[in-house]
Every structure is written in C-alpha cells, then in structure tokens.
Amino acid sequence: MKAEGARAGFFDLHMHTRYSDGKDTPEEMILAAAEQGMTCAGISDHSHTEGDECGMTPEGTIAFRAEMDQLKRKYAGKIRVLCGLERDYYSDDGLDYDYVIGSVHFLRMADGGRVHVDWTAEKQREGVRRYFDGDWYAFAEAYYELVSRVVEVTKCDIIGHFDLLTKFAERDPWFDACHPRYEAAWKRAADILLKTGKPFEVNTGAISRGYRTDAYPSREIRQYLRAKGARLILSSDAHGKENVGFAFDRFRDEIRGCGSESIVI
C-alpha cells in the first residue's frame, strides 16, 4: 500500500505511546492524526531491546500488537491505521509489522557498557569521555558506522533520525559540522544507505521537545540527500498527542517531490 495523505507528506508514521516512552494511548494518537485531516497514521513504539529502558517489554509487545489490530478494525473507513515499530540496531524483536523504522539509540561497547546517543547530554558526554577519550569525532565515526548498516540489520522500511547524535549539539556544541572527519563519517553512511533506496525521515521530534531548532537530519545533510535522489518522509516522532504532525507545514514544501507522496509500506 501507499501511505497517502490529503496533501504531500501529510501522514505520520513515527509516534510513540504508553507502550514504550510515550505518554498517551495509541487511540489518542490516532485521533489526533485524524483531527488534522491525515488519512494514514502509524504507531511505531520502541522495540524490545535488552537493557533499553525505553523499549517495550515482551509482554507489552504482544498487548501492543493486539490493540493495534483492534484499532485498525475500529477506524476502518475513517483513517488507515498501521502497526509499526521503531526497531533499534540491537533489538531482539524479529516479528513482522506493517513497517519498521530503523534507528541507532546507543552504542554497545566490548565490555558490555554503552554510549547513549540521545538519553541525556550528560550520559552522552560521559560515554564519549569513557570510551572515546573525549574524542567526539571518533564517537561520530563509530555512530555513523552503525547507522550505515541500519537497513541491513533492522530490515527497516524507513531510516530513522539519521544524525540523532546531534540532539544536544545546539545547546552544547561539541563538534564542527564542517570538520573533515565528521563530514566524511556521515557522507559514507549516507552513500551506503542511499543504495538501499529506503526513505530517510525528516524528523521534527527534537524541535517539539525543545532540543533543536531544525529537524533531523540537518539542512546540509538534507540537501546532500536530495541532490543524490533520496526519498524523504516527514515524521513527528511524537511522544504525546499534542505533537502529532508537529511543524509539518514548515518542512512540507522542502520535501515535496522527494517521493514522500508514494512511500510504499
């Protein structure tokens, strides 16, 4: 099927609920999408991943899938409801979903420790200091190495928040986005992922939560992806019903013509 909206890009496939780290129910999120005139809404709670506090439990995963099936039937003919998943790179959830968003939320280290990408700025800084001797570019290189394999590993349909490691960088600048090492790292990952043909999301979640003033990925990266023929898809990454479709009007014209009108699920 095609995830079509009344206007280009006017559907939302990246939303979280109480089943993972969101605050509202799946039905409340779906109703918020319908109230905006969306014709398609997908819930993509975080996958179960060992040691990840934000992911669904195995029992919660079963309940989530059952509730989504009920909501599909309940709102049939009113709004198309999809049961998705944001599958982490290290996830152990191999079940089938209507679609999968592939993401890297942390780096798992050889000694069993981890470097958090988006939990808190303090946790991120602590991990870079401990495992990369404070070398932020080495951290970026390791992160993008994982991201380059996210389609292969997660079997995803959509590439999630490509440069998530920059979540705290506006408030606490730790790198130069023009630095040769940083540019080389993200371009290598982007070039590998472009070959898969999978769409990259333009994710407004960090704007709605006050961490950034621009979407993921950065404008420079978006321009690079567009020039290379990437498909782009708007996503709110909403963790509450008030943020469904957040700032879509701001970015809709930018991604028009980038294939968002025909994302195949």
PyRosetta script that sets phi, psi and omega in degrees:
from pyrosetta import init, pose_from_sequence

init()
pose = pose_from_sequence("MKAEGARAGFFDLHMHTRYSDGKDTPEEMILAAAEQGMTCAGISDHSHTEGDECGMTPEGTIAFRAEMDQLKRKYAGKIRVLCGLERDYYSDDGLDYDYVIGSVHFLRMADGGRVHVDWTAEKQREGVRRYFDGDWYAFAEAYYELVSRVVEVTKCDIIGHFDLLTKFAERDPWFDACHPRYEAAWKRAADILLKTGKPFEVNTGAISRGYRTDAYPSREIRQYLRAKGARLILSSDAHGKENVGFAFDRFRDEIRGCGSESIVI")
pose.set_psi(1, 162.5)
pose.set_omega(1, 172.8)
pose.set_phi(2, -104.3)
pose.set_psi(2, 135.5)
pose.set_omega(2, 176.1)
pose.set_phi(3, -83.9)
pose.set_psi(3, 89.4)
pose.set_omega(3, -173.1)
pose.set_phi(4, -101.3)
pose.set_psi(4, 146.4)
pose.set_omega(4, 175.7)
pose.set_phi(5, -121.6)
pose.set_psi(5, 168.3)
pose.set_omega(5, 179.5)
pose.set_phi(6, -62.7)
pose.set_psi(6, -29.6)
pose.set_omega(6, 174.8)
pose.set_phi(7, -128.1)
pose.set_psi(7, 162.0)
pose.set_omega(7, -177.0)
pose.set_phi(8, -55.3)
pose.set_psi(8, 125.4)
pose.set_omega(8, 177.5)
pose.set_phi(9, 76.6)
pose.set_psi(9, 8.7)
pose.set_omega(9, -174.6)
pose.set_phi(10, -92.8)
pose.set_psi(10, 64.8)
pose.set_omega(10, 170.1)
pose.set_phi(11, -149.0)
pose.set_psi(11, 160.2)
pose.set_omega(11, -176.2)
pose.set_phi(12, -134.2)
pose.set_psi(12, 119.2)
pose.set_omega(12, -176.8)
pose.set_phi(13, -113.8)
pose.set_psi(13, 5.1)
pose.set_omega(13, -179.6)
pose.set_phi(14, -123.9)
pose.set_psi(14, 94.5)
pose.set_omega(14, 179.7)
pose.set_phi(15, -140.3)
pose.set_psi(15, 146.4)
pose.set_omega(15, 179.2)
pose.set_phi(16, -120.4)
pose.set_psi(16, 149.8)
pose.set_omega(16, -176.6)
pose.set_phi(17, -129.6)
pose.set_psi(17, -171.7)
pose.set_omega(17, 179.8)
pose.set_phi(18, -61.4)
pose.set_psi(18, -16.2)
pose.set_omega(18, 179.5)
pose.set_phi(19, -68.4)
pose.set_psi(19, -24.3)
pose.set_omega(19, 173.6)
pose.set_phi(20, -124.4)
pose.set_psi(20, -107.8)
pose.set_omega(20, -175.8)
pose.set_phi(21, -113.7)
pose.set_psi(21, 19.0)
pose.set_omega(21, 174.4)
pose.set_phi(22, -87.3)
pose.set_psi(22, 174.8)
pose.set_omega(22, -177.0)
pose.set_phi(23, -114.3)
pose.set_psi(23, -8.4)
pose.set_omega(23, -178.3)
pose.set_phi(24, -118.7)
pose.set_psi(24, 170.8)
pose.set_omega(24, -178.4)
pose.set_phi(25, -82.5)
pose.set_psi(25, 161.1)
pose.set_omega(25, 174.9)
pose.set_phi(26, -56.3)
pose.set_psi(26, -41.3)
pose.set_omega(26, -178.9)
pose.set_phi(27, -63.9)
pose.set_psi(27, -40.1)
pose.set_omega(27, 178.5)
pose.set_phi(28, -63.5)
pose.set_psi(28, -37.9)
pose.set_omega(28, 178.8)
pose.set_phi(29, -68.3)
pose.set_psi(29, -41.2)
pose.set_omega(29, 179.4)
pose.set_phi(30, -64.8)
pose.set_psi(30, -42.8)
pose.set_omega(30, 178.5)
pose.set_phi(31, -63.9)
pose.set_psi(31, -36.1)
pose.set_omega(31, 177.3)
pose.set_phi(32, -63.8)
pose.set_psi(32, -38.5)
pose.set_omega(32, 177.4)
pose.set_phi(33, -67.2)
pose.set_psi(33, -42.1)
pose.set_omega(33, -179.7)
pose.set_phi(34, -64.1)
pose.set_psi(34, -38.6)
pose.set_omega(34, -179.8)
pose.set_phi(35, -63.1)
pose.set_psi(35, -25.4)
pose.set_omega(35, 178.0)
pose.set_phi(36, -86.7)
pose.set_psi(36, -1.9)
pose.set_omega(36, 179.7)
pose.set_phi(37, 90.4)
pose.set_psi(37, 10.0)
pose.set_omega(37, 177.4)
pose.set_phi(38, -69.8)
pose.set_psi(38, 145.1)
pose.set_omega(38, 177.7)
pose.set_phi(39, -103.3)
pose.set_psi(39, -4.0)
pose.set_omega(39, 179.4)
pose.set_phi(40, -146.3)
pose.set_psi(40, 132.9)
pose.set_omega(40, 178.7)
pose.set_phi(41, -140.0)
pose.set_psi(41, 134.1)
pose.set_omega(41, 178.9)
pose.set_phi(42, -123.5)
pose.set_psi(42, 135.7)
pose.set_omega(42, 173.8)
pose.set_phi(43, -98.4)
pose.set_psi(43, 129.4)
pose.set_omega(43, -177.0)
pose.set_phi(44, -133.6)
pose.set_psi(44, 70.6)
pose.set_omega(44, -179.6)
pose.set_phi(45, -65.6)
pose.set_psi(45, 161.2)
pose.set_omega(45, -176.8)
pose.set_phi(46, -67.7)
pose.set_psi(46, 137.6)
pose.set_omega(46, 179.3)
pose.set_phi(47, -67.7)
pose.set_psi(47, 157.3)
pose.set_omega(47, 170.9)
pose.set_phi(48, -68.3)
pose.set_psi(48, 125.6)
pose.set_omega(48, 178.7)
pose.set_phi(49, -138.4)
pose.set_psi(49, 123.9)
pose.set_omega(49, -175.4)
pose.set_phi(50, -54.3)
pose.set_psi(50, 124.8)
pose.set_omega(50, 177.2)
pose.set_phi(51, 85.0)
pose.set_psi(51, -0.4)
pose.set_omega(51, -179.9)
pose.set_phi(52, -98.5)
pose.set_psi(52, 114.5)
pose.set_omega(52, -176.4)
pose.set_phi(53, -69.5)
pose.set_psi(53, -19.9)
pose.set_omega(53, -175.9)
pose.set_phi(54, -86.2)
pose.set_psi(54, -17.3)
pose.set_omega(54, -175.1)
pose.set_phi(55, -80.4)
pose.set_psi(55, 162.5)
pose.set_omega(55, 176.7)
pose.set_phi(56, -69.5)
pose.set_psi(56, 150.0)
pose.set_omega(56, 171.4)
pose.set_phi(57, -77.6)
pose.set_psi(57, 162.0)
pose.set_omega(57, 176.1)
pose.set_phi(58, -56.7)
pose.set_psi(58, -40.6)
pose.set_omega(58, 179.0)
pose.set_phi(59, -67.7)
pose.set_psi(59, -39.6)
pose.set_omega(59, 178.7)
pose.set_phi(60, -65.4)
pose.set_psi(60, -34.1)
pose.set_omega(60, 178.3)
pose.set_phi(61, -61.9)
pose.set_psi(61, -43.3)
pose.set_omega(61, 179.0)
pose.set_phi(62, -62.9)
pose.set_psi(62, -45.4)
pose.set_omega(62, -179.7)
pose.set_phi(63, -64.8)
pose.set_psi(63, -39.9)
pose.set_omega(63, 179.4)
pose.set_phi(64, -60.2)
pose.set_psi(64, -48.3)
pose.set_omega(64, -177.8)
pose.set_phi(65, -64.3)
pose.set_psi(65, -37.9)
pose.set_omega(65, 179.3)
pose.set_phi(66, -66.7)
pose.set_psi(66, -43.0)
pose.set_omega(66, -179.9)
pose.set_phi(67, -66.0)
pose.set_psi(67, -38.5)
pose.set_omega(67, 179.6)
pose.set_phi(68, -64.4)
pose.set_psi(68, -37.2)
pose.set_omega(68, 176.1)
pose.set_phi(69, -61.5)
pose.set_psi(69, -40.5)
pose.set_omega(69, 178.4)
pose.set_phi(70, -64.8)
pose.set_psi(70, -41.3)
pose.set_omega(70, -178.1)
pose.set_phi(71, -69.9)
pose.set_psi(71, -32.3)
pose.set_omega(71, 175.3)
pose.set_phi(72, -59.5)
pose.set_psi(72, -44.1)
pose.set_omega(72, -179.7)
pose.set_phi(73, -70.3)
pose.set_psi(73, -40.6)
pose.set_omega(73, -176.1)
pose.set_phi(74, -63.8)
pose.set_psi(74, -38.5)
pose.set_omega(74, -174.6)
pose.set_phi(75, -106.1)
pose.set_psi(75, 13.7)
pose.set_omega(75, 176.4)
pose.set_phi(76, -58.1)
pose.set_psi(76, 132.2)
pose.set_omega(76, -178.4)
pose.set_phi(77, 89.3)
pose.set_psi(77, -13.0)
pose.set_omega(77, 179.2)
pose.set_phi(78, -108.1)
pose.set_psi(78, -47.7)
pose.set_omega(78, 176.3)
pose.set_phi(79, -154.4)
pose.set_psi(79, 138.3)
pose.set_omega(79, 179.7)
pose.set_phi(80, -76.4)
pose.set_psi(80, 122.1)
pose.set_omega(80, -178.0)
pose.set_phi(81, -106.1)
pose.set_psi(81, 130.4)
pose.set_omega(81, 179.7)
pose.set_phi(82, -120.5)
pose.set_psi(82, 140.9)
pose.set_omega(82, 177.4)
pose.set_phi(83, -100.0)
pose.set_psi(83, 103.4)
pose.set_omega(83, -178.6)
pose.set_phi(84, -109.8)
pose.set_psi(84, -172.0)
pose.set_omega(84, 179.4)
pose.set_phi(85, -154.0)
pose.set_psi(85, 136.4)
pose.set_omega(85, 166.8)
pose.set_phi(86, -94.5)
pose.set_psi(86, 102.2)
pose.set_omega(86, -174.6)
pose.set_phi(87, -92.4)
pose.set_psi(87, 120.3)
pose.set_omega(87, 178.1)
pose.set_phi(88, -74.0)
pose.set_psi(88, 155.1)
pose.set_omega(88, 178.9)
pose.set_phi(89, -52.1)
pose.set_psi(89, -36.2)
pose.set_omega(89, -176.4)
pose.set_phi(90, -100.0)
pose.set_psi(90, 12.0)
pose.set_omega(90, -175.4)
pose.set_phi(91, -64.3)
pose.set_psi(91, 149.9)
pose.set_omega(91, 174.6)
pose.set_phi(92, -108.3)
pose.set_psi(92, 13.7)
pose.set_omega(92, 178.1)
pose.set_phi(93, -88.5)
pose.set_psi(93, 110.0)
pose.set_omega(93, -179.5)
pose.set_phi(94, -110.0)
pose.set_psi(94, 18.2)
pose.set_omega(94, -179.0)
pose.set_phi(95, -74.1)
pose.set_psi(95, 164.9)
pose.set_omega(95, 178.7)
pose.set_phi(96, -89.6)
pose.set_psi(96, 139.4)
pose.set_omega(96, 178.2)
pose.set_phi(97, -133.6)
pose.set_psi(97, 167.7)
pose.set_omega(97, 177.0)
pose.set_phi(98, -60.9)
pose.set_psi(98, -34.4)
pose.set_omega(98, 176.2)
pose.set_phi(99, -161.8)
pose.set_psi(99, 162.1)
pose.set_omega(99, -179.9)
pose.set_phi(100, -132.6)
pose.set_psi(100, 134.8)
pose.set_omega(100, 170.6)
pose.set_phi(101, -100.4)
pose.set_psi(101, 126.6)
pose.set_omega(101, -178.7)
pose.set_phi(102, -99.5)
pose.set_psi(102, 129.3)
pose.set_omega(102, -175.4)
pose.set_phi(103, -142.3)
pose.set_psi(103, 158.7)
pose.set_omega(103, 172.5)
pose.set_phi(104, -118.8)
pose.set_psi(104, 115.0)
pose.set_omega(104, -177.8)
pose.set_phi(105, -106.3)
pose.set_psi(105, -17.3)
pose.set_omega(105, 177.2)
pose.set_phi(106, -159.6)
pose.set_psi(106, 163.7)
pose.set_omega(106, 176.2)
pose.set_phi(107, -107.9)
pose.set_psi(107, 126.0)
pose.set_omega(107, 178.4)
pose.set_phi(108, -90.6)
pose.set_psi(108, 124.3)
pose.set_omega(108, -173.5)
pose.set_phi(109, -97.9)
pose.set_psi(109, 165.9)
pose.set_omega(109, -172.9)
pose.set_phi(110, -61.6)
pose.set_psi(110, -31.7)
pose.set_omega(110, -178.1)
pose.set_phi(111, -87.8)
pose.set_psi(111, 9.1)
pose.set_omega(111, 179.9)
pose.set_phi(112, 93.1)
pose.set_psi(112, -9.8)
pose.set_omega(112, 177.2)
pose.set_phi(113, -77.1)
pose.set_psi(113, 179.9)
pose.set_omega(113, -179.5)
pose.set_phi(114, -146.6)
pose.set_psi(114, 154.7)
pose.set_omega(114, 172.8)
pose.set_phi(115, -112.3)
pose.set_psi(115, 114.7)
pose.set_omega(115, -178.0)
pose.set_phi(116, -75.4)
pose.set_psi(116, 135.0)
pose.set_omega(116, 179.6)
pose.set_phi(117, -88.9)
pose.set_psi(117, -39.6)
pose.set_omega(117, -171.9)
pose.set_phi(118, -138.0)
pose.set_psi(118, 15.2)
pose.set_omega(118, -179.3)
pose.set_phi(119, -70.4)
pose.set_psi(119, -68.3)
pose.set_omega(119, 173.1)
pose.set_phi(120, -141.8)
pose.set_psi(120, 159.6)
pose.set_omega(120, 177.8)
pose.set_phi(121, -62.0)
pose.set_psi(121, -37.2)
pose.set_omega(121, -179.0)
pose.set_phi(122, -65.8)
pose.set_psi(122, -43.5)
pose.set_omega(122, 178.6)
pose.set_phi(123, -64.2)
pose.set_psi(123, -40.4)
pose.set_omega(123, 178.5)
pose.set_phi(124, -62.7)
pose.set_psi(124, -47.3)
pose.set_omega(124, -178.9)
pose.set_phi(125, -62.4)
pose.set_psi(125, -41.0)
pose.set_omega(125, 179.0)
pose.set_phi(126, -61.4)
pose.set_psi(126, -42.7)
pose.set_omega(126, -179.4)
pose.set_phi(127, -67.1)
pose.set_psi(127, -39.9)
pose.set_omega(127, 179.4)
pose.set_phi(128, -66.3)
pose.set_psi(128, -38.4)
pose.set_omega(128, 179.1)
pose.set_phi(129, -66.3)
pose.set_psi(129, -42.3)
pose.set_omega(129, -174.8)
pose.set_phi(130, -75.4)
pose.set_psi(130, -43.3)
pose.set_omega(130, -170.7)
pose.set_phi(131, -103.2)
pose.set_psi(131, -16.0)
pose.set_omega(131, -179.2)
pose.set_phi(132, -124.7)
pose.set_psi(132, 15.9)
pose.set_omega(132, 178.9)
pose.set_phi(133, 52.2)
pose.set_psi(133, 34.1)
pose.set_omega(133, 177.9)
pose.set_phi(134, 76.7)
pose.set_psi(134, 8.4)
pose.set_omega(134, -179.7)
pose.set_phi(135, -87.8)
pose.set_psi(135, 99.0)
pose.set_omega(135, -176.3)
pose.set_phi(136, -67.4)
pose.set_psi(136, -28.4)
pose.set_omega(136, 179.5)
pose.set_phi(137, -73.5)
pose.set_psi(137, -33.2)
pose.set_omega(137, 174.3)
pose.set_phi(138, -65.2)
pose.set_psi(138, -39.6)
pose.set_omega(138, 176.0)
pose.set_phi(139, -61.1)
pose.set_psi(139, -46.5)
pose.set_omega(139, 179.5)
pose.set_phi(140, -61.3)
pose.set_psi(140, -40.7)
pose.set_omega(140, 179.7)
pose.set_phi(141, -63.8)
pose.set_psi(141, -41.0)
pose.set_omega(141, 179.0)
pose.set_phi(142, -67.9)
pose.set_psi(142, -41.0)
pose.set_omega(142, 178.8)
pose.set_phi(143, -61.8)
pose.set_psi(143, -51.2)
pose.set_omega(143, -177.1)
pose.set_phi(144, -68.5)
pose.set_psi(144, -23.4)
pose.set_omega(144, 174.0)
pose.set_phi(145, -63.5)
pose.set_psi(145, -42.2)
pose.set_omega(145, 176.0)
pose.set_phi(146, -67.0)
pose.set_psi(146, -45.5)
pose.set_omega(146, -179.1)
pose.set_phi(147, -57.5)
pose.set_psi(147, -36.7)
pose.set_omega(147, -179.0)
pose.set_phi(148, -61.3)
pose.set_psi(148, -22.1)
pose.set_omega(148, -178.4)
pose.set_phi(149, -107.1)
pose.set_psi(149, 10.1)
pose.set_omega(149, -171.6)
pose.set_phi(150, -66.4)
pose.set_psi(150, -33.4)
pose.set_omega(150, 177.2)
pose.set_phi(151, -69.7)
pose.set_psi(151, -45.3)
pose.set_omega(151, 179.0)
pose.set_phi(152, -59.2)
pose.set_psi(152, -43.7)
pose.set_omega(152, -173.5)
pose.set_phi(153, -80.9)
pose.set_psi(153, -44.2)
pose.set_omega(153, -174.3)
pose.set_phi(154, -92.2)
pose.set_psi(154, -10.9)
pose.set_omega(154, -176.3)
pose.set_phi(155, 56.3)
pose.set_psi(155, 39.9)
pose.set_omega(155, -172.8)
pose.set_phi(156, -79.8)
pose.set_psi(156, 160.4)
pose.set_omega(156, 174.7)
pose.set_phi(157, -98.6)
pose.set_psi(157, -21.6)
pose.set_omega(157, -177.9)
pose.set_phi(158, -135.9)
pose.set_psi(158, 137.9)
pose.set_omega(158, 179.1)
pose.set_phi(159, -90.7)
pose.set_psi(159, 117.0)
pose.set_omega(159, -174.5)
pose.set_phi(160, -82.7)
pose.set_psi(160, 146.6)
pose.set_omega(160, 176.0)
pose.set_phi(161, 10.1)
pose.set_psi(161, 78.3)
pose.set_omega(161, -171.3)
pose.set_phi(162, -50.7)
pose.set_psi(162, -46.0)
pose.set_omega(162, -177.3)
pose.set_phi(163, -107.9)
pose.set_psi(163, 46.6)
pose.set_omega(163, -177.9)
pose.set_phi(164, -56.2)
pose.set_psi(164, -28.2)
pose.set_omega(164, -178.8)
pose.set_phi(165, -61.2)
pose.set_psi(165, -14.6)
pose.set_omega(165, 179.5)
pose.set_phi(166, -91.1)
pose.set_psi(166, 11.7)
pose.set_omega(166, -175.6)
pose.set_phi(167, -51.6)
pose.set_psi(167, -41.2)
pose.set_omega(167, -175.0)
pose.set_phi(168, -101.7)
pose.set_psi(168, 4.8)
pose.set_omega(168, -169.8)
pose.set_phi(169, -71.8)
pose.set_psi(169, -25.8)
pose.set_omega(169, 178.4)
pose.set_phi(170, -68.7)
pose.set_psi(170, -41.4)
pose.set_omega(170, -180.0)
pose.set_phi(171, -78.4)
pose.set_psi(171, -34.4)
pose.set_omega(171, -173.8)
pose.set_phi(172, -134.8)
pose.set_psi(172, 74.8)
pose.set_omega(172, -174.9)
pose.set_phi(173, -58.3)
pose.set_psi(173, 123.4)
pose.set_omega(173, -178.4)
pose.set_phi(174, -120.6)
pose.set_psi(174, -2.7)
pose.set_omega(174, -176.5)
pose.set_phi(175, -152.9)
pose.set_psi(175, 162.6)
pose.set_omega(175, 174.1)
pose.set_phi(176, -100.7)
pose.set_psi(176, 115.1)
pose.set_omega(176, -176.8)
pose.set_phi(177, -63.4)
pose.set_psi(177, -15.9)
pose.set_omega(177, 178.4)
pose.set_phi(178, -96.6)
pose.set_psi(178, 1.0)
pose.set_omega(178, -179.1)
pose.set_phi(179, -63.5)
pose.set_psi(179, 136.1)
pose.set_omega(179, -177.5)
pose.set_phi(180, -54.6)
pose.set_psi(180, -38.3)
pose.set_omega(180, -179.0)
pose.set_phi(181, -67.8)
pose.set_psi(181, -41.0)
pose.set_omega(181, -179.6)
pose.set_phi(182, -67.8)
pose.set_psi(182, -46.6)
pose.set_omega(182, 179.4)
pose.set_phi(183, -60.4)
pose.set_psi(183, -42.6)
pose.set_omega(183, -179.3)
pose.set_phi(184, -63.4)
pose.set_psi(184, -37.5)
pose.set_omega(184, -178.1)
pose.set_phi(185, -66.5)
pose.set_psi(185, -49.5)
pose.set_omega(185, -176.6)
pose.set_phi(186, -74.1)
pose.set_psi(186, -32.4)
pose.set_omega(186, 179.3)
pose.set_phi(187, -67.9)
pose.set_psi(187, -37.7)
pose.set_omega(187, 177.7)
pose.set_phi(188, -62.3)
pose.set_psi(188, -45.6)
pose.set_omega(188, 179.0)
pose.set_phi(189, -63.7)
pose.set_psi(189, -44.5)
pose.set_omega(189, -179.4)
pose.set_phi(190, -60.4)
pose.set_psi(190, -44.0)
pose.set_omega(190, -177.9)
pose.set_phi(191, -64.0)
pose.set_psi(191, -38.0)
pose.set_omega(191, 177.6)
pose.set_phi(192, -66.5)
pose.set_psi(192, -44.7)
pose.set_omega(192, -177.7)
pose.set_phi(193, -70.5)
pose.set_psi(193, -33.1)
pose.set_omega(193, 178.2)
pose.set_phi(194, -58.6)
pose.set_psi(194, -33.0)
pose.set_omega(194, -179.2)
pose.set_phi(195, -67.2)
pose.set_psi(195, -21.6)
pose.set_omega(195, 179.8)
pose.set_phi(196, -76.2)
pose.set_psi(196, -22.0)
pose.set_omega(196, -177.5)
pose.set_phi(197, 78.1)
pose.set_psi(197, 2.9)
pose.set_omega(197, -179.3)
pose.set_phi(198, -76.8)
pose.set_psi(198, 143.8)
pose.set_omega(198, 179.9)
pose.set_phi(199, -73.1)
pose.set_psi(199, 147.3)
pose.set_omega(199, 173.5)
pose.set_phi(200, -97.3)
pose.set_psi(200, 136.5)
pose.set_omega(200, 176.5)
pose.set_phi(201, -82.7)
pose.set_psi(201, 146.3)
pose.set_omega(201, 167.0)
pose.set_phi(202, -100.8)
pose.set_psi(202, 102.2)
pose.set_omega(202, -164.2)
pose.set_phi(203, -102.4)
pose.set_psi(203, 120.7)
pose.set_omega(203, -176.8)
pose.set_phi(204, -97.4)
pose.set_psi(204, 8.7)
pose.set_omega(204, -173.4)
pose.set_phi(205, -60.7)
pose.set_psi(205, -40.0)
pose.set_omega(205, -178.4)
pose.set_phi(206, -71.5)
pose.set_psi(206, -23.4)
pose.set_omega(206, 175.6)
pose.set_phi(207, -71.0)
pose.set_psi(207, -47.4)
pose.set_omega(207, -177.7)
pose.set_phi(208, -64.1)
pose.set_psi(208, -27.8)
pose.set_omega(208, -179.2)
pose.set_phi(209, -96.7)
pose.set_psi(209, 4.9)
pose.set_omega(209, 171.0)
pose.set_phi(210, 83.5)
pose.set_psi(210, 13.3)
pose.set_omega(210, -179.9)
pose.set_phi(211, -88.7)
pose.set_psi(211, -32.0)
pose.set_omega(211, -175.1)
pose.set_phi(212, -134.4)
pose.set_psi(212, 162.8)
pose.set_omega(212, 173.5)
pose.set_phi(213, -107.4)
pose.set_psi(213, -3.0)
pose.set_omega(213, 178.1)
pose.set_phi(214, -130.9)
pose.set_psi(214, 160.6)
pose.set_omega(214, -179.1)
pose.set_phi(215, -76.6)
pose.set_psi(215, 164.7)
pose.set_omega(215, 164.5)
pose.set_phi(216, -85.1)
pose.set_psi(216, 143.0)
pose.set_omega(216, -15.6)
pose.set_phi(217, -75.4)
pose.set_psi(217, 176.3)
pose.set_omega(217, -177.6)
pose.set_phi(218, -61.1)
pose.set_psi(218, 162.3)
pose.set_omega(218, -179.9)
pose.set_phi(219, -57.4)
pose.set_psi(219, -41.1)
pose.set_omega(219, 179.9)
pose.set_phi(220, -60.9)
pose.set_psi(220, -43.4)
pose.set_omega(220, -179.7)
pose.set_phi(221, -69.0)
pose.set_psi(221, -38.8)
pose.set_omega(221, 178.2)
pose.set_phi(222, -61.3)
pose.set_psi(222, -41.8)
pose.set_omega(222, 178.9)
pose.set_phi(223, -63.0)
pose.set_psi(223, -40.3)
pose.set_omega(223, 178.1)
pose.set_phi(224, -63.0)
pose.set_psi(224, -45.6)
pose.set_omega(224, -179.0)
pose.set_phi(225, -64.0)
pose.set_psi(225, -42.7)
pose.set_omega(225, 179.5)
pose.set_phi(226, -62.7)
pose.set_psi(226, -42.3)
pose.set_omega(226, -179.6)
pose.set_phi(227, -63.3)
pose.set_psi(227, -27.0)
pose.set_omega(227, -179.6)
pose.set_phi(228, -91.3)
pose.set_psi(228, 2.3)
pose.set_omega(228, 176.5)
pose.set_phi(229, 86.1)
pose.set_psi(229, 20.3)
pose.set_omega(229, -179.6)
pose.set_phi(230, -69.0)
pose.set_psi(230, 150.1)
pose.set_omega(230, 168.6)
pose.set_phi(231, -88.6)
pose.set_psi(231, 138.9)
pose.set_omega(231, -178.7)
pose.set_phi(232, -122.7)
pose.set_psi(232, 144.7)
pose.set_omega(232, -177.9)
pose.set_phi(233, -136.4)
pose.set_psi(233, 131.4)
pose.set_omega(233, 179.4)
pose.set_phi(234, -75.1)
pose.set_psi(234, 135.6)
pose.set_omega(234, 178.0)
pose.set_phi(235, -140.2)
pose.set_psi(235, 139.3)
pose.set_omega(235, 179.7)
pose.set_phi(236, -91.2)
pose.set_psi(236, -21.8)
pose.set_omega(236, -174.3)
pose.set_phi(237, 50.6)
pose.set_psi(237, 39.3)
pose.set_omega(237, -174.8)
pose.set_phi(238, -70.1)
pose.set_psi(238, 134.7)
pose.set_omega(238, 174.2)
pose.set_phi(239, -109.2)
pose.set_psi(239, 7.1)
pose.set_omega(239, 176.6)
pose.set_phi(240, -156.4)
pose.set_psi(240, 152.9)
pose.set_omega(240, -173.6)
pose.set_phi(241, -61.2)
pose.set_psi(241, -27.0)
pose.set_omega(241, -178.7)
pose.set_phi(242, -69.3)
pose.set_psi(242, -14.8)
pose.set_omega(242, -177.1)
pose.set_phi(243, -108.3)
pose.set_psi(243, 6.7)
pose.set_omega(243, 175.7)
pose.set_phi(244, -62.1)
pose.set_psi(244, 129.5)
pose.set_omega(244, -179.8)
pose.set_phi(245, 69.6)
pose.set_psi(245, 22.4)
pose.set_omega(245, -173.5)
pose.set_phi(246, -61.1)
pose.set_psi(246, 127.6)
pose.set_omega(246, 174.7)
pose.set_phi(247, 60.4)
pose.set_psi(247, 20.6)
pose.set_omega(247, 179.0)
pose.set_phi(248, -61.0)
pose.set_psi(248, -36.8)
pose.set_omega(248, -179.9)
pose.set_phi(249, -60.3)
pose.set_psi(249, -31.5)
pose.set_omega(249, -178.0)
pose.set_phi(250, -68.6)
pose.set_psi(250, -32.4)
pose.set_omega(250, -173.1)
pose.set_phi(251, -111.2)
pose.set_psi(251, -6.1)
pose.set_omega(251, -173.2)
pose.set_phi(252, -61.5)
pose.set_psi(252, -45.0)
pose.set_omega(252, -178.8)
pose.set_phi(253, -64.4)
pose.set_psi(253, -33.8)
pose.set_omega(253, -178.6)
pose.set_phi(254, -63.7)
pose.set_psi(254, -38.1)
pose.set_omega(254, -176.1)
pose.set_phi(255, -94.3)
pose.set_psi(255, -4.1)
pose.set_omega(255, 179.8)
pose.set_phi(256, -57.3)
pose.set_psi(256, 133.6)
pose.set_omega(256, -178.5)
pose.set_phi(257, 86.5)
pose.set_psi(257, 2.5)
pose.set_omega(257, -179.9)
pose.set_phi(258, -101.5)
pose.set_psi(258, 19.7)
pose.set_omega(258, 174.9)
pose.set_phi(259, 89.8)
pose.set_psi(259, 3.6)
pose.set_omega(259, -178.2)
pose.set_phi(260, -68.3)
pose.set_psi(260, -20.6)
pose.set_omega(260, -178.8)
pose.set_phi(261, -74.4)
pose.set_psi(261, -11.2)
pose.set_omega(261, -173.1)
pose.set_phi(262, -140.2)
pose.set_psi(262, 40.5)
pose.set_omega(262, 176.0)
pose.set_phi(263, -69.6)
pose.set_psi(263, 121.4)
pose.set_omega(263, -175.9)
pose.set_phi(264, -93.6)
pose.set_psi(264, 123.6)
pose.set_omega(264, 178.8)
pose.set_phi(265, -106.3)
pose.dump_pdb("model.pdb")
